[in-house]
């Protein structure tokens, strides 16, 4: 029973490490949305509208 408990705790730790690694590798969607908002704000301050410029390209 003691060996089972050790193995279970070890598996829990490995699972947590793997989840953290996957989250770090894939990034967080909230971070991406936040980055997009900052980029849009900077472009607006510069008077650029990236969407309109890209839409007018052939």
PyMOL Python script that loads the backbone (N, CA, C, O; Angstrom):
from pymol import cmd

cmd.read_pdbstr("""\
ATOM      1  N   UNK A   1       0.838  -1.208   0.000  1.00  0.00           N
ATOM      2  CA  UNK A   1       0.000   0.000   0.000  1.00  0.00           C
ATOM      3  C   UNK A   1       0.873   1.258   0.000  1.00  0.00           C
ATOM      4  O   UNK A   1       0.545   2.244  -0.660  1.00  0.00           O
ATOM      5  N   UNK A   2       1.973   1.220   0.735  1.00  0.00           N
ATOM      6  CA  UNK A   2       2.881   2.363   0.793  1.00  0.00           C
ATOM      7  C   UNK A   2       3.506   2.628  -0.583  1.00  0.00           C
ATOM      8  O   UNK A   2       3.648   3.779  -0.996  1.00  0.00           O
ATOM      9  N   UNK A   3       3.870   1.566  -1.278  1.00  0.00           N
ATOM     10  CA  UNK A   3       4.451   1.698  -2.615  1.00  0.00           C
ATOM     11  C   UNK A   3       3.435   2.310  -3.586  1.00  0.00           C
ATOM     12  O   UNK A   3       3.794   3.141  -4.421  1.00  0.00           O
ATOM     13  N   UNK A   4       2.186   1.903  -3.474  1.00  0.00           N
ATOM     14  CA  UNK A   4       1.127   2.465  -4.320  1.00  0.00           C
ATOM     15  C   UNK A   4       0.986   3.966  -4.071  1.00  0.00           C
ATOM     16  O   UNK A   4       0.837   4.740  -5.016  1.00  0.00           O
ATOM     17  N   UNK A   5       1.032   4.371  -2.822  1.00  0.00           N
ATOM     18  CA  UNK A   5       0.901   5.782  -2.473  1.00  0.00           C
ATOM     19  C   UNK A   5       2.070   6.581  -3.055  1.00  0.00           C
ATOM     20  O   UNK A   5       1.866   7.674  -3.584  1.00  0.00           O
ATOM     21  N   UNK A   6       3.287   6.048  -2.962  1.00  0.00           N
ATOM     22  CA  UNK A   6       4.456   6.727  -3.522  1.00  0.00           C
ATOM     23  C   UNK A   6       4.314   6.888  -5.035  1.00  0.00           C
ATOM     24  O   UNK A   6       4.573   7.959  -5.585  1.00  0.00           O
ATOM     25  N   UNK A   7       3.903   5.814  -5.693  1.00  0.00           N
ATOM     26  CA  UNK A   7       3.746   5.856  -7.144  1.00  0.00           C
ATOM     27  C   UNK A   7       2.643   6.831  -7.558  1.00  0.00           C
ATOM     28  O   UNK A   7       2.770   7.527  -8.566  1.00  0.00           O
ATOM     29  N   UNK A   8       1.581   6.876  -6.792  1.00  0.00           N
ATOM     30  CA  UNK A   8       0.478   7.792  -7.080  1.00  0.00           C
ATOM     31  C   UNK A   8       0.936   9.248  -6.951  1.00  0.00           C
ATOM     32  O   UNK A   8       0.609  10.080  -7.797  1.00  0.00           O
ATOM     33  N   UNK A   9       1.685   9.551  -5.904  1.00  0.00           N
ATOM     34  CA  UNK A   9       2.199  10.909  -5.716  1.00  0.00           C
ATOM     35  C   UNK A   9       3.177  11.274  -6.825  1.00  0.00           C
ATOM     36  O   UNK A   9       3.177  12.405  -7.311  1.00  0.00           O
ATOM     37  N   UNK A  10       4.011  10.314  -7.226  1.00  0.00           N
ATOM     38  CA  UNK A  10       4.961  10.546  -8.308  1.00  0.00           C
ATOM     39  C   UNK A  10       4.223  10.838  -9.619  1.00  0.00           C
ATOM     40  O   UNK A  10       4.611  11.737 -10.365  1.00  0.00           O
ATOM     41  N   UNK A  11       3.173  10.084  -9.892  1.00  0.00           N
ATOM     42  CA  UNK A  11       2.380  10.320 -11.103  1.00  0.00           C
ATOM     43  C   UNK A  11       1.714  11.691 -11.059  1.00  0.00           C
ATOM     44  O   UNK A  11       1.658  12.378 -12.079  1.00  0.00           O
ATOM     45  N   UNK A  12       1.211  12.099  -9.899  1.00  0.00           N
ATOM     46  CA  UNK A  12       0.587  13.414  -9.764  1.00  0.00           C
ATOM     47  C   UNK A  12       1.592  14.523 -10.066  1.00  0.00           C
ATOM     48  O   UNK A  12       1.265  15.494 -10.749  1.00  0.00           O
ATOM     49  N   UNK A  13       2.814  14.376  -9.556  1.00  0.00           N
ATOM     50  CA  UNK A  13       3.846  15.383  -9.802  1.00  0.00           C
ATOM     51  C   UNK A  13       4.212  15.436 -11.281  1.00  0.00           C
ATOM     52  O   UNK A  13       4.373  16.519 -11.844  1.00  0.00           O
ATOM     53  N   UNK A  14       4.342  14.274 -11.909  1.00  0.00           N
ATOM     54  CA  UNK A  14       4.665  14.233 -13.336  1.00  0.00           C
ATOM     55  C   UNK A  14       3.549  14.862 -14.163  1.00  0.00           C
ATOM     56  O   UNK A  14       3.814  15.588 -15.121  1.00  0.00           O
ATOM     57  N   UNK A  15       2.310  14.582 -13.793  1.00  0.00           N
ATOM     58  CA  UNK A  15       1.173  15.160 -14.515  1.00  0.00           C
ATOM     59  C   UNK A  15       1.185  16.682 -14.408  1.00  0.00           C
ATOM     60  O   UNK A  15       0.944  17.377 -15.395  1.00  0.00           O
ATOM     61  N   UNK A  16       1.463  17.196 -13.220  1.00  0.00           N
ATOM     62  CA  UNK A  16       1.498  18.641 -13.022  1.00  0.00           C
ATOM     63  C   UNK A  16       2.618  19.272 -13.853  1.00  0.00           C
ATOM     64  O   UNK A  16       2.421  20.319 -14.469  1.00  0.00           O
ATOM     65  N   UNK A  17       3.789  18.637 -13.868  1.00  0.00           N
ATOM     66  CA  UNK A  17       4.899  19.156 -14.667  1.00  0.00           C
ATOM     67  C   UNK A  17       4.564  19.145 -16.156  1.00  0.00           C
ATOM     68  O   UNK A  17       4.877  20.096 -16.872  1.00  0.00           O
ATOM     69  N   UNK A  18       3.935  18.081 -16.616  1.00  0.00           N
ATOM     70  CA  UNK A  18       3.563  18.003 -18.030  1.00  0.00           C
ATOM     71  C   UNK A  18       2.527  19.062 -18.384  1.00  0.00           C
ATOM     72  O   UNK A  18       2.624  19.691 -19.438  1.00  0.00           O
ATOM     73  N   UNK A  19       1.548  19.266 -17.528  1.00  0.00           N
ATOM     74  CA  UNK A  19       0.530  20.287 -17.789  1.00  0.00           C
ATOM     75  C   UNK A  19       1.150  21.678 -17.835  1.00  0.00           C
ATOM     76  O   UNK A  19       0.798  22.490 -18.691  1.00  0.00           O
ATOM     77  N   UNK A  20       2.078  21.954 -16.910  1.00  0.00           N
ATOM     78  CA  UNK A  20       2.758  23.248 -16.912  1.00  0.00           C
ATOM     79  C   UNK A  20       3.565  23.439 -18.190  1.00  0.00           C
ATOM     80  O   UNK A  20       3.559  24.521 -18.778  1.00  0.00           O
ATOM     81  N   UNK A  21       4.257  22.390 -18.619  1.00  0.00           N
ATOM     82  CA  UNK A  21       5.062  22.478 -19.838  1.00  0.00           C
ATOM     83  C   UNK A  21       4.179  22.720 -21.059  1.00  0.00           C
ATOM     84  O   UNK A  21       4.526  23.522 -21.925  1.00  0.00           O
ATOM     85  N   UNK A  22       3.054  22.041 -21.132  1.00  0.00           N
ATOM     86  CA  UNK A  22       2.135  22.223 -22.258  1.00  0.00           C
ATOM     87  C   UNK A  22       1.561  23.636 -22.252  1.00  0.00           C
ATOM     88  O   UNK A  22       1.473  24.275 -23.300  1.00  0.00           O
ATOM     89  N   UNK A  23       1.171  24.125 -21.079  1.00  0.00           N
ATOM     90  CA  UNK A  23       0.639  25.483 -20.985  1.00  0.00           C
ATOM     91  C   UNK A  23       1.682  26.508 -21.416  1.00  0.00           C
ATOM     92  O   UNK A  23       1.357  27.467 -22.115  1.00  0.00           O
ATOM     93  N   UNK A  24       2.940  26.310 -21.002  1.00  0.00           N
ATOM     94  CA  UNK A  24       4.005  27.231 -21.387  1.00  0.00           C
ATOM     95  C   UNK A  24       4.264  27.177 -22.889  1.00  0.00           C
ATOM     96  O   UNK A  24       4.485  28.209 -23.521  1.00  0.00           O
ATOM     97  N   UNK A  25       4.237  25.982 -23.455  1.00  0.00           N
ATOM     98  CA  UNK A  25       4.526  25.821 -24.880  1.00  0.00           C
ATOM     99  C   UNK A  25       3.422  26.408 -25.751  1.00  0.00           C
ATOM    100  O   UNK A  25       3.704  27.056 -26.759  1.00  0.00           O
ATOM    101  N   UNK A  26       2.187  26.188 -25.372  1.00  0.00           N
ATOM    102  CA  UNK A  26       1.069  26.654 -26.180  1.00  0.00           C
ATOM    103  C   UNK A  26       0.702  28.092 -25.894  1.00  0.00           C
ATOM    104  O   UNK A  26       0.064  28.749 -26.717  1.00  0.00           O
ATOM    105  N   UNK A  27       1.091  28.581 -24.752  1.00  0.00           N
ATOM    106  CA  UNK A  27       0.731  29.933 -24.385  1.00  0.00           C
ATOM    107  C   UNK A  27      -0.703  29.997 -23.928  1.00  0.00           C
ATOM    108  O   UNK A  27      -1.474  29.049 -24.074  1.00  0.00           O
ATOM    109  N   UNK A  28      -1.027  31.100 -23.390  1.00  0.00           N
ATOM    110  CA  UNK A  28      -2.366  31.303 -22.865  1.00  0.00           C
ATOM    111  C   UNK A  28      -3.136  32.181 -23.839  1.00  0.00           C
ATOM    112  O   UNK A  28      -2.611  33.195 -24.299  1.00  0.00           O
ATOM    113  N   UNK A  29      -4.368  31.813 -24.160  1.00  0.00           N
ATOM    114  CA  UNK A  29      -5.167  32.595 -25.108  1.00  0.00           C
ATOM    115  C   UNK A  29      -5.400  34.013 -24.612  1.00  0.00           C
ATOM    116  O   UNK A  29      -5.486  34.944 -25.412  1.00  0.00           O
ATOM    117  N   UNK A  30      -5.503  34.183 -23.314  1.00  0.00           N
ATOM    118  CA  UNK A  30      -5.698  35.522 -22.766  1.00  0.00           C
ATOM    119  C   UNK A  30      -4.507  36.407 -23.093  1.00  0.00           C
ATOM    120  O   UNK A  30      -4.673  37.593 -23.381  1.00  0.00           O
ATOM    121  N   UNK A  31      -3.297  35.835 -23.050  1.00  0.00           N
ATOM    122  CA  UNK A  31      -2.105  36.595 -23.392  1.00  0.00           C
ATOM    123  C   UNK A  31      -2.146  37.038 -24.847  1.00  0.00           C
ATOM    124  O   UNK A  31      -1.758  38.162 -25.168  1.00  0.00           O
ATOM    125  N   UNK A  32      -2.614  36.162 -25.726  1.00  0.00           N
ATOM    126  CA  UNK A  32      -2.696  36.493 -27.147  1.00  0.00           C
ATOM    127  C   UNK A  32      -3.705  37.612 -27.376  1.00  0.00           C
ATOM    128  O   UNK A  32      -3.432  38.541 -28.137  1.00  0.00           O
ATOM    129  N   UNK A  33      -4.857  37.536 -26.736  1.00  0.00           N
ATOM    130  CA  UNK A  33      -5.866  38.584 -26.867  1.00  0.00           C
ATOM    131  C   UNK A  33      -5.334  39.907 -26.331  1.00  0.00           C
ATOM    132  O   UNK A  33      -5.569  40.964 -26.917  1.00  0.00           O
ATOM    133  N   UNK A  34      -4.621  39.843 -25.221  1.00  0.00           N
ATOM    134  CA  UNK A  34      -4.053  41.047 -24.626  1.00  0.00           C
ATOM    135  C   UNK A  34      -3.011  41.652 -25.565  1.00  0.00           C
ATOM    136  O   UNK A  34      -2.960  42.871 -25.727  1.00  0.00           O
ATOM    137  N   UNK A  35      -2.190  40.821 -26.176  1.00  0.00           N
ATOM    138  CA  UNK A  35      -1.181  41.297 -27.127  1.00  0.00           C
ATOM    139  C   UNK A  35      -1.839  41.955 -28.328  1.00  0.00           C
ATOM    140  O   UNK A  35      -1.400  43.015 -28.775  1.00  0.00           O
ATOM    141  N   UNK A  36      -2.888  41.334 -28.854  1.00  0.00           N
ATOM    142  CA  UNK A  36      -3.608  41.912 -29.988  1.00  0.00           C
ATOM    143  C   UNK A  36      -4.186  43.276 -29.633  1.00  0.00           C
ATOM    144  O   UNK A  36      -4.167  44.193 -30.455  1.00  0.00           O
ATOM    145  N   UNK A  37      -4.697  43.413 -28.424  1.00  0.00           N
ATOM    146  CA  UNK A  37      -5.275  44.680 -27.989  1.00  0.00           C
ATOM    147  C   UNK A  37      -4.200  45.764 -27.915  1.00  0.00           C
ATOM    148  O   UNK A  37      -4.439  46.903 -28.313  1.00  0.00           O
ATOM    149  N   UNK A  38      -3.025  45.415 -27.409  1.00  0.00           N
ATOM    150  CA  UNK A  38      -1.933  46.385 -27.305  1.00  0.00           C
ATOM    151  C   UNK A  38      -1.462  46.802 -28.694  1.00  0.00           C
ATOM    152  O   UNK A  38      -1.235  47.987 -28.940  1.00  0.00           O
ATOM    153  N   UNK A  39      -1.316  45.847 -29.599  1.00  0.00           N
ATOM    154  CA  UNK A  39      -0.895  46.163 -30.967  1.00  0.00           C
ATOM    155  C   UNK A  39      -1.922  47.074 -31.635  1.00  0.00           C
ATOM    156  O   UNK A  39      -1.546  48.044 -32.293  1.00  0.00           O
ATOM    157  N   UNK A  40      -3.189  46.782 -31.479  1.00  0.00           N
ATOM    158  CA  UNK A  40      -4.242  47.620 -32.065  1.00  0.00           C
ATOM    159  C   UNK A  40      -4.206  49.030 -31.500  1.00  0.00           C
ATOM    160  O   UNK A  40      -4.388  50.002 -32.233  1.00  0.00           O
ATOM    161  N   UNK A  41      -3.973  49.142 -30.205  1.00  0.00           N
ATOM    162  CA  UNK A  41      -3.913  50.459 -29.573  1.00  0.00           C
ATOM    163  C   UNK A  41      -2.738  51.262 -30.128  1.00  0.00           C
ATOM    164  O   UNK A  41      -2.886  52.449 -30.420  1.00  0.00           O
ATOM    165  N   UNK A  42      -1.586  50.636 -30.274  1.00  0.00           N
ATOM    166  CA  UNK A  42      -0.413  51.328 -30.810  1.00  0.00           C
ATOM    167  C   UNK A  42      -0.662  51.764 -32.247  1.00  0.00           C
ATOM    168  O   UNK A  42      -0.335  52.890 -32.621  1.00  0.00           O
ATOM    169  N   UNK A  43      -1.240  50.878 -33.054  1.00  0.00           N
ATOM    170  CA  UNK A  43      -1.531  51.237 -34.443  1.00  0.00           C
ATOM    171  C   UNK A  43      -2.531  52.379 -34.518  1.00  0.00           C
ATOM    172  O   UNK A  43      -2.395  53.271 -35.355  1.00  0.00           O
ATOM    173  N   UNK A  44      -3.534  52.359 -33.648  1.00  0.00           N
ATOM    174  CA  UNK A  44      -4.514  53.450 -33.619  1.00  0.00           C
ATOM    175  C   UNK A  44      -3.839  54.768 -33.262  1.00  0.00           C
ATOM    176  O   UNK A  44      -4.151  55.806 -33.846  1.00  0.00           O
ATOM    177  N   UNK A  45      -2.912  54.728 -32.302  1.00  0.00           N
ATOM    178  CA  UNK A  45      -2.210  55.944 -31.899  1.00  0.00           C
ATOM    179  C   UNK A  45      -1.342  56.476 -33.034  1.00  0.00           C
ATOM    180  O   UNK A  45      -1.132  57.684 -33.143  1.00  0.00           O
ATOM    181  N   UNK A  46      -0.843  55.588 -33.867  1.00  0.00           N
ATOM    182  CA  UNK A  46      -0.028  56.001 -35.007  1.00  0.00           C
ATOM    183  C   UNK A  46      -0.878  56.385 -36.209  1.00  0.00           C
ATOM    184  O   UNK A  46      -0.355  56.843 -37.225  1.00  0.00           O
ATOM    185  N   UNK A  47      -2.186  56.200 -36.094  1.00  0.00           N
ATOM    186  CA  UNK A  47      -3.091  56.557 -37.179  1.00  0.00           C
ATOM    187  C   UNK A  47      -3.135  55.511 -38.278  1.00  0.00           C
ATOM    188  O   UNK A  47      -3.501  55.808 -39.415  1.00  0.00           O
ATOM    189  N   UNK A  48      -2.769  54.312 -37.945  1.00  0.00           N
ATOM    190  CA  UNK A  48      -2.767  53.245 -38.940  1.00  0.00           C
ATOM    191  C   UNK A  48      -3.924  52.302 -38.679  1.00  0.00           C
ATOM    192  O   UNK A  48      -4.243  51.983 -37.534  1.00  0.00           O
ATOM    193  N   UNK A  49      -4.536  51.869 -39.742  1.00  0.00           N
ATOM    194  CA  UNK A  49      -5.570  50.855 -39.614  1.00  0.00           C
ATOM    195  C   UNK A  49      -5.138  49.680 -40.471  1.00  0.00           C
ATOM    196  O   UNK A  49      -5.345  49.678 -41.684  1.00  0.00           O
ATOM    197  N   UNK A  50      -4.549  48.698 -39.848  1.00  0.00           N
ATOM    198  CA  UNK A  50      -3.973  47.559 -40.546  1.00  0.00           C
ATOM    199  C   UNK A  50      -5.022  46.800 -41.349  1.00  0.00           C
ATOM    200  O   UNK A  50      -4.727  46.316 -42.442  1.00  0.00           O
ATOM    201  N   UNK A  51      -6.219  46.689 -40.837  1.00  0.00           N
ATOM    202  CA  UNK A  51      -7.270  45.946 -41.524  1.00  0.00           C
ATOM    203  C   UNK A  51      -7.613  46.591 -42.861  1.00  0.00           C
ATOM    204  O   UNK A  51      -7.746  45.895 -43.868  1.00  0.00           O
ATOM    205  N   UNK A  52      -7.756  47.906 -42.880  1.00  0.00           N
ATOM    206  CA  UNK A  52      -8.074  48.604 -44.125  1.00  0.00           C
ATOM    207  C   UNK A  52      -6.937  48.482 -45.127  1.00  0.00           C
ATOM    208  O   UNK A  52      -7.179  48.293 -46.319  1.00  0.00           O
ATOM    209  N   UNK A  53      -5.699  48.588 -44.655  1.00  0.00           N
ATOM    210  CA  UNK A  53      -4.556  48.490 -45.554  1.00  0.00           C
ATOM    211  C   UNK A  53      -4.460  47.098 -46.164  1.00  0.00           C
ATOM    212  O   UNK A  53      -4.179  46.964 -47.355  1.00  0.00           O
ATOM    213  N   UNK A  54      -4.686  46.073 -45.373  1.00  0.00           N
ATOM    214  CA  UNK A  54      -4.609  44.711 -45.888  1.00  0.00           C
ATOM    215  C   UNK A  54      -5.764  44.412 -46.835  1.00  0.00           C
ATOM    216  O   UNK A  54      -5.593  43.669 -47.801  1.00  0.00           O
ATOM    217  N   UNK A  55      -6.925  44.976 -46.574  1.00  0.00           N
ATOM    218  CA  UNK A  55      -8.087  44.734 -47.423  1.00  0.00           C
ATOM    219  C   UNK A  55      -7.910  45.376 -48.799  1.00  0.00           C
ATOM    220  O   UNK A  55      -8.447  44.874 -49.786  1.00  0.00           O
ATOM    221  N   UNK A  56      -7.165  46.477 -48.875  1.00  0.00           N
ATOM    222  CA  UNK A  56      -6.984  47.159 -50.151  1.00  0.00           C
ATOM    223  C   UNK A  56      -5.897  46.526 -51.006  1.00  0.00           C
ATOM    224  O   UNK A  56      -5.770  46.868 -52.182  1.00  0.00           O
ATOM    225  N   UNK A  57      -5.116  45.617 -50.451  1.00  0.00           N
ATOM    226  CA  UNK A  57      -4.070  44.930 -51.215  1.00  0.00           C
ATOM    227  C   UNK A  57      -4.700  43.885 -52.128  1.00  0.00           C
ATOM    228  O   UNK A  57      -5.662  43.220 -51.744  1.00  0.00           O
ATOM    229  N   UNK A  58      -4.154  43.741 -53.342  1.00  0.00           N
ATOM    230  CA  UNK A  58      -4.716  42.749 -54.285  1.00  0.00           C
ATOM    231  C   UNK A  58      -4.427  41.327 -53.871  1.00  0.00           C
ATOM    232  O   UNK A  58      -4.831  40.389 -54.559  1.00  0.00           O
TER     233      UNK A  58
END
""", "prot")
cmd.dss("prot")
cmd.show_as("cartoon", "prot")
cmd.util.cbc("prot")
cmd.orient("prot")
